[in-house]
Amino acid sequence: MPSSVKSRIFDRLFTTKEVGKGTGLGLAIARQIVVETHGGTLDVESTLGQGTEIHHSYSYFR
Protein backbone atom coordinates (compact mmCIF):
# COMPACT_ATOMS: atom_id res chain seq x y z
CA MET A 1 0.00 0.00 0.00
CA PRO A 2 1.25 3.51 -0.61
CA SER A 3 2.69 5.36 2.38
CA SER A 4 -0.09 7.96 2.07
CA VAL A 5 -2.62 5.21 2.81
CA LYS A 6 -0.48 3.40 5.39
CA SER A 7 -0.23 6.54 7.51
CA ARG A 8 -4.04 6.80 7.70
CA ILE A 9 -5.36 3.22 7.91
CA PHE A 10 -6.19 3.45 11.61
CA ASP A 11 -7.95 6.83 11.26
CA ARG A 12 -11.66 6.81 12.01
CA LEU A 13 -13.78 7.06 8.82
CA PHE A 14 -10.80 6.52 6.47
CA THR A 15 -11.55 4.16 3.60
CA THR A 16 -10.08 3.42 0.20
CA LYS A 17 -13.39 2.06 -1.05
CA GLU A 18 -15.78 3.99 -3.25
CA VAL A 19 -18.55 6.07 -1.67
CA GLY A 20 -21.20 3.88 -0.08
CA LYS A 21 -19.02 0.74 0.03
CA GLY A 22 -17.05 1.22 3.24
CA THR A 23 -17.55 2.89 6.60
CA GLY A 24 -13.90 3.32 7.53
CA LEU A 25 -14.48 1.98 11.02
CA GLY A 26 -12.93 -1.51 10.97
CA LEU A 27 -9.26 -0.75 11.65
CA ALA A 28 -10.11 2.25 13.83
CA ILE A 29 -12.17 -0.03 16.08
CA ALA A 30 -9.42 -2.67 16.04
CA ARG A 31 -6.91 -0.03 17.16
CA GLN A 32 -9.23 1.16 19.93
CA ILE A 33 -9.68 -2.37 21.27
CA VAL A 34 -6.08 -3.57 20.94
CA VAL A 35 -4.15 -0.41 21.81
CA GLU A 36 -6.39 1.75 23.97
CA THR A 37 -8.35 -0.92 25.84
CA HIS A 38 -5.76 -3.69 26.21
CA GLY A 39 -2.45 -1.81 25.92
CA GLY A 40 -1.31 -3.87 22.95
CA THR A 41 0.28 -2.85 19.68
CA LEU A 42 -0.67 -2.96 16.02
CA ASP A 43 2.16 -2.97 13.48
CA VAL A 44 1.79 -2.72 9.72
CA GLU A 45 4.17 -4.26 7.19
CA SER A 46 3.43 -3.50 3.56
CA THR A 47 5.23 -4.00 0.28
CA LEU A 48 3.63 -2.09 -2.57
CA GLY A 49 2.21 -4.50 -5.13
CA GLN A 50 2.84 -7.57 -2.95
CA GLY A 51 0.64 -7.31 0.12
CA THR A 52 0.11 -6.03 3.62
CA GLU A 53 0.24 -7.71 7.03
CA ILE A 54 -1.09 -6.29 10.27
CA HIS A 55 0.38 -7.82 13.42
CA HIS A 56 -1.11 -7.41 16.85
CA SER A 57 0.52 -8.20 20.15
CA TYR A 58 -0.44 -8.05 23.80
CA SER A 59 1.55 -8.17 26.99
CA TYR A 60 0.31 -10.79 29.38
CA PHE A 61 0.95 -10.53 33.08
CA ARG A 62 -0.34 -12.81 35.79
Residue pairs with C-beta under 8 A, 6 or more apart in sequence:
1 9
1 46
1 48
1 52
2 48
5 16
6 44
6 46
8 14
9 27
9 44
10 27
10 28
10 30
10 31
10 42
11 24
11 28
12 24
12 25
12 28
13 23
13 24
13 25
13 28
14 24
14 28
15 21
15 22
15 23
15 24
16 22
27 54
30 42
30 56
31 42
34 40
34 41
34 42
34 56
34 58
35 41
35 42
38 58
39 58
39 59
40 56
40 57
40 58
40 59
41 56
41 57
42 54
42 55
42 56
43 54
43 55
43 56
43 57
44 52
44 53
44 54
44 55
45 52
45 53
45 54
45 55
46 52
46 53
